[in-house]
């Protein structure tokens, strides 16, 4: 009888531990299951347009860009409290996705969608996005189906980003 209770207790404990691990993995969407797709400009371009009224923010950045890193928390904070589609377009190397980019995003708590742009013809695609863009990052596009603005600078604060969005869409 005691052997029976040990088996039941062991199964129960194993079940509790497994559930805790599953719960922890569910909270961590950057555990290797996170998908970061690699695009050339042709496959990225549709992500830069919409037929929706929803505000879209597309931020071009890289892990090696200090101003880019500094502004990541601004986008993270804004997207928590607003109905916005946020997309980070990484300009890092595709071979660094698993070893550097995913761990970096996990450390920074970035859960928004991230894609990687790997297109060597930067002179072509930069002009297609915005002819006045020098190619410097960070670079952000704020848009919906009716309006679009381009920002070749880092957003210094949440208030800074909110002001630009307000100016673009005349919203509060």
C-alpha positions in Angstrom: 0.0 0.0 0.0 2.8 2.4 0.9 4.4 1.6 -2.5 1.2 2.7 -4.2 1.2 6.0 -2.3 4.8 6.7 -3.4 3.9 6.1 -7.0 0.9 8.4 -6.7 3.0 11.1 -5.0 5.8 10.8 -7.6 3.3 11.2 -10.4 1.7 14.2 -8.7 5.0 15.9 -8.1 6.2 15.3 -11.6 2.9 16.7 -12.9 3.3 19.9 -10.8 6.9 20.4 -11.9 5.9 19.9 -15.6 3.1 22.4 -15.3 5.4 25.0 -13.8 7.9 24.5 -16.6 5.1 24.8 -19.2 3.8 27.9 -17.5 7.3 29.5 -17.5 7.7 28.6 -21.2 4.4 30.1 -22.0 5.5 33.4 -20.4 8.7 33.4 -22.4 7.9 33.8 -26.1 11.6 34.1 -26.9 12.6 30.6 -25.9 13.7 29.5 -29.4 10.2 29.2 -30.7 10.1 32.9 -31.6 10.1 33.2 -35.3 12.3 35.9 -36.9 11.9 35.7 -40.7 14.6 37.0 -43.0 13.4 39.2 -45.9 14.8 40.8 -48.9 13.2 44.2 -49.7 10.7 42.7 -52.1 9.2 40.5 -49.4 9.5 43.2 -46.8 7.7 45.9 -48.8 4.1 44.6 -48.2 4.8 45.0 -44.4 5.4 48.7 -45.0 1.8 49.4 -46.2 -1.7 48.9 -44.9 -5.3 49.3 -45.7 -6.2 49.7 -42.1 -7.0 52.7 -39.9 -4.8 51.1 -37.1 -1.6 52.9 -36.5 1.5 51.0 -37.7 5.0 51.7 -36.5 8.0 50.2 -38.3 11.4 50.8 -36.8 14.6 50.0 -38.6 17.4 49.3 -36.1 20.3 47.1 -35.3 21.9 45.7 -32.1 25.1 47.6 -32.8 23.3 51.0 -33.0 23.4 52.7 -29.6 20.6 55.2 -30.4 18.5 52.3 -31.6 18.9 50.4 -28.4 18.2 53.5 -26.3 14.8 54.0 -28.0 13.6 50.4 -27.8 12.0 50.9 -24.4 10.0 53.9 -25.8 8.3 51.7 -28.4 7.9 48.9 -25.9 6.1 51.2 -23.5 3.9 52.8 -26.2 2.7 49.5 -27.6 1.7 48.2 -24.2 -1.0 50.9 -23.8 -2.1 51.6 -27.3 -3.8 49.8 -30.2 -0.8 49.8 -32.5 0.9 47.4 -34.8 4.7 47.5 -34.0 7.3 45.9 -36.3 11.0 46.0 -35.7 13.1 45.5 -38.8 16.6 44.4 -37.7 19.5 45.2 -40.0 21.7 42.7 -38.2 23.3 39.6 -39.8 21.1 36.6 -40.5 23.7 34.2 -39.0 23.3 36.1 -35.7 19.6 35.4 -35.2 19.9 32.4 -32.9 23.1 33.3 -31.1 22.8 37.1 -30.7 19.5 38.6 -31.8 17.1 36.3 -30.0 19.0 36.4 -26.7 19.3 40.2 -27.0 15.5 40.5 -27.5 14.9 38.2 -24.6 17.1 40.3 -22.3 15.4 43.5 -23.4 11.9 42.1 -23.0 11.0 42.8 -26.6 7.9 40.8 -27.6 6.8 42.7 -30.6 7.2 41.2 -34.1 10.8 41.3 -35.4 12.0 40.6 -38.9 15.4 40.8 -40.4 16.1 42.7 -43.6 19.0 41.1 -45.6 19.1 42.9 -48.9 22.5 44.1 -50.1 21.1 46.6 -52.5 20.6 49.3 -49.8 20.9 52.1 -52.3 17.8 50.9 -54.1 15.5 49.9 -51.1 16.4 53.0 -49.0 15.2 55.3 -51.8 12.0 53.2 -52.3 11.1 53.6 -48.6 11.8 57.3 -48.5 14.0 59.2 -51.0 15.0 61.7 -48.3 16.3 58.9 -46.0 20.1 59.0 -45.8 20.2 55.3 -44.7 21.1 56.2 -41.1 19.3 54.3 -38.3 17.3 54.4 -36.2 14.6 55.1 -38.8 10.9 54.9 -38.1 7.8 55.0 -40.2 4.5 55.9 -38.6 1.5 55.2 -40.8 -2.0 54.0 -41.4 -4.0 53.8 -44.6 -4.4 57.6 -44.8 -1.2 59.1 -43.5 2.5 58.4 -43.3 5.5 60.1 -41.6 9.2 59.3 -41.7 11.6 59.9 -38.8 15.4 59.6 -39.2 16.2 60.0 -35.5 15.8 58.3 -32.2 12.8 58.9 -30.0 14.0 60.2 -26.7 11.0 59.5 -24.6 7.4 58.2 -24.6 6.2 61.8 -24.7 8.4 62.4 -27.8 6.8 59.4 -29.6 3.3 60.3 -28.5 3.7 63.9 -29.8 4.8 62.6 -33.3 1.9 60.2 -33.4 -0.5 63.0 -32.3 1.0 65.3 -35.0 0.7 62.7 -37.7 -2.9 61.6 -36.9 -4.2 64.6 -34.9 -5.2 62.4 -32.0 -4.6 62.6 -28.3 
